[in-house]
Amino acid sequence: MTKVTNKLMIAHMTKTEMEYLDWSLLAPGLLFLNHYLNCVVPDIWLLWFTLIWGTQDLMRYCAQVLSVIAANFVKIKA
């Protein structure tokens, strides 16, 4: 949910629209489906997957945001 919060703040600061669906919502969706279907996959495997998925997704998003900011600073300086 950290990524969604970051996207919301960036959308507000740049006055752009934010998409409703995001890949970071895959992990909570999988956890919900697993419990709705009576634990098809062991919880510990799913929790590890969601931790790894959420971490890499947030890091990739932050890297993209920082590269866009850096590119804009280079344009301003030049």
Secondary structure, DSSP 4 states (H G I P E B T S, - for coil): -HHHHHHHHHHHHHT----S--GGGHHHHHHHHHHHTT-SS-HHHHHHHHHHHHHHHHHHHHHHHHHHHHHHHHHHH-
